[in-house]
């Protein structure tokens, strides 16, 4: 457990130096819902939260790691537009939103509850709202025997998640490259930006 915590601490130290994703700027431009609420799932050190708050969004960020929550609560202390929660994908109570981000975080959603988790995320997005996030592919080094459960998906499975959406961007990454801590691994991911176009009557 100590080793696990140390890995996350080093990751967050690196992450604090990173700016928000350019993809988040694109998502803000795409949002045609009436909602200026955003959710950052697995918010880490809050780089995207900081950008969204500057765009006058009410931002709800959550993360399962106490280290990330401590950093964000300190970073956004006294900021009325930001609310930070320590929660998992499975336990979080998703507000209705115009933007939902899941940047490299759904990899670690509980695979046994993923369908239910995705239904909650999907149903939280307003018509005209935007999802942007990443999913783990089946060839990723972390798809099996990782230190915690992961949720690898096929391309077909990822695309099937987006009924009622228009997929605006879909990018597959399949290569050996370094992690943020400098270790080489095989990355197999699918990055998606999609706009909600219709409600799903099953939800």
N, C-alpha and C positions, 0 to 999 in steps of 0.2 A: 504493500500500500504506500509506503514511504517513497519507493522508487517511482510509482505511478504519479504521485503528487509532485515529485521533483521534475518529471518530464513535462507535466502541465505548467509548472511554474516557469520553466525555461521557455516553453512555447509562448506563454503570455508576455514574458519579457521581450521576446522578439516581436510579438504581435503589436505591442504598444507603439512600436516604431513605424508601423505600416499605416498608410492613409486608407481612406475608404475605397471600395471597389468602384472602378469606372462604370461597371454594370449597374450600380445603384443610381448613378446619375441618369442612365438610360431609363431605368424603371420609373423614376420620378416623372420623366417626360412622357412615358407611356400611360401613366395612371389617368384614366378618364372617368373614374368613379367619382362620386360626390364626397368620398371619405378622405380626410387628411390624417387618418390613423395608419400607423405602420407597426408591424410586428417583426422583431429580429430574433429568429429562433436559433439558439446557440450563439448568443451575441458576442461571446469572447470579451475582448477589452473595449468594445463599443465604438470602433472606428466608423462603422456605418450609421450607428445611432447618432453620433456627433454631426454627421453630414445631414441626416434627415431632420434633426432638430433645428438646424440652421435654415432648412427649407420650410419651417413652421409646421412640421408634422408632430402630432402627439405620438410618441414612440414608446412601445412596450417591448422591452428586451428581457429574455430569460436565458438561463444557462444552468446546467446541472452541476457545474464546478464552482465550489465556494470561492476559489481564488479569482475567477472571472467576475463573480458577483461583487466581491470586495473592491476590485479595481473599478468596476462601473459605478458602484454606489459612491465611491470617493470622487470619481471623475464628474459625475452628474449631480452631485449634491447641490440642492437648492435650485435645480432646474425643473420647473413645473411641468414642462412638456415631456419629461422622461420618467418612466416607471420601470424599475428593475426588479425581477423576481428570480429566486432560486427555485428552479423547477425543471422537470424532464419534459420531453415531447409528450409523454403519455399523461402526465399529471397537470399540465398547464391548461388553464381556462382561457381559450382564445377569444379575444374580443373581435367584433366585426371590423374589418380593415380594408383599406384601399391598396395596401402594399404588404406582402409577406415575403421576407427574406429567409433563406435557409442556406447560408453560405458554408459549404463543406461540413455541415453539421448533421444532416439526415443520415449520413454514413453510420452514425452511432445510435440511431433510433432502435428501440427494442424490436427485433424482427418478428417476435411472436404477437406483437400488437400493432404492426406497421399499418395494416389496412384501416384499423380504427383511428390511428393517429392521422393518417392521410385524410380520412373523411372529415376529421375535425379541422384540419388546416384548410382543406378545400372549401368547406362550408363557411369559413370565416371571411372569405374573400368576396367583396362586393362585385356586382356586375360592373365591368369596366376596370376593375382592379387588377393588380399584377402579382404574379408569383415569380420569384427568381431564386434559383437554388441549384444544388448539386446532388447527384445520386451516385452511389458506388456501383461500378460495373462488376461483373462476375470474375474478371481476370485480375482484379486488383490484389496486391500483396496482402491487404488487410481483409480480404473477403472471407478468409478462413484462418483459424488459429491466431486471431488477434487477441490482445490482452483483455478485451471486453467484446461483447456481442456486436456484430455489424449487420447491416441490411443490404447485401449486394443484389442488384436487379439486372435483368436483361434489357436491351434496348426496347424490345417490344413491351415489356412490363412497364418501363418508364413512360413510354408514349401512351400506354393505356390509362395512366393516371389522369390524363388531361382531357377527358371527355367534358364538353362544356367550356373548353378553352380554345383560343387560337394560339398555337405555338409560334412565337415570333423568332426565337433563337433556339437552336438545338446543336450542341457541340459535344463530340466524343473525344476524350483524351485517352490515349492508349500508348504509354511510353514509360521508360525508366527515367527517373529524375529524382532530385533531392527533395527531402522534406524541409520544412522551415528550420529544423535543427541540424540539417546538413547530412542526413543519412539517405542513401539511395534506396528507393523502393520502386516497384512497378505501380504506376498510376493507371487506373482504368475508371473513368468517371464520365457521367453525362451531365452537362450543364444546360439548364432550361430557363428561358424567360417566356412566360405565357400570360395572356390576358383572358380574364374570365368573361365569357360571352353569354352564358346561359346558366340558369340554376339547374341543379340536379335533383330531380324529384325523389330520388332514393334517400336524400339526406334529410 
